[in-house]
Amino acid sequence: MKLKLIFIILLFANKLFGQQKGKGNEYLNVGDRFEANSSFPVLNYSSTKVDLNKFKDKIIVLDFFDTYCVSCIEGMPKLQEIQQQMQGKIQVFMVTWQSKEVIEKFYRNNEFLKEKKVKLPTIVSDTKFKKLFPHQGVPHTVLIYKGKVQAITYPDYIKSKFITELWENGKINLPVKDDYKADNSNSLGEVDGVKGTVLLTGYQQDLQEKGGLTISLDSVSGMYTSYFNNVGILRAYIAMYSYMAKPQFLINEQRIQWKVADKSKYEYKENSGGQNIWLNEHGICYKRMNYKKVELPELAKAVVQDLNSLLGLKVYWGKEAKDCLVIRKLDKIDTTLAKPTNGQVMESLSVLTFLMDYSGEYPIVVDESGYTSPIEISTYKGVDELNKQLNSYGLEIVKAKREVDVLVVEETI
């Protein structure tokens, strides 16, 4: 669902230009000439140094990463797969600031990469490419072809269809990842006579992703500006309801009741093609401007009303009977049972219920025990092992059906 501009109170839009502060003086933009004037130290390659001039007839993929980036590592098998599929057309290089010794150890010890048999050519101890393609977060991906920077984007776009398009056309238009672009979301300029505005658009490439709700006083108009940029619709609603009242549980998939034709328009499903590609298609930007300062819970309520009206939705808290895991007190404590040691000390059972919900491995966990003291839990595999530990505290966890709070997402048009 690619949203175009939607009007509420005032139809108003002005082009927002990103500045290039913090990038230094050497950086390249999409469309600039690229020249590799030296060789670079590399691992998992036929030699210890690589000259990128050798690949002028191929699409060069530079994928910046470091060993602390989980999503970078998770994406490496896919990069190797496309390298193998299209080896006559592309050459993939991982790029990192970390040393040869660190990366050698990384490839040697990382069980995930060993299982997937991943050994991608990796440029190490990089200083040059970070200056040419500055970024504040990884992964960060650059496509170079025919001596030009063709894209500075996200690894989600390293797919055969995009590579083929670039190969056949000699150019491609992909979303730009720019970690230094200015945030001009809170300025609409001067508009005579305006008492308030609400603006909703689809994904905006020239705006930084901002979840939650940012609030500021606009220096030009004197209005209070509240906005979020480039987020999924469900995520926006969850943030607003969290501002209205602090959630007492994790709002995960089990807590959502869908009454829509296609929920993929509202929430990204893992491993369904790339989150940045999905966000470019389905993300929204929202902005509200008014002269009156409003407390956050009331403001969040107004945002929900705006979104409901504009998106043709009705999103609200409801109840649904679900199969759950219920923590309750035992009638009698077995004093012969030893309490766990060397485990994780939790200040309350709410920590345990959160962790179980977060894992995605269990039904919704409901605490009906009234137990308020800290509790220590060691590693467990499954409910039976957890129960042995809970029993020592006079508690048990059982399967039962309960009516629980759910966030209902209902289409009205």
Helices and strands as residue ranges (DSSP letters): E 6-7, E 40-43, E 49-50, G 52-55, E 59-64, H 70-85, E 90-95, H 100-109, H 111-116, E 122-123, H 128-132, E 140-145, E 148-153, G 155-157, H 160-169, E 196-202, E 210-217, E 224-231, H 233-244, G 253-255, E 256-259, G 263-265, H 275-282, E 284-290, H 296-311, E 313-329, E 344-346, H 349-359, E 364-367, E 375-377, H 383-391, E 395-411
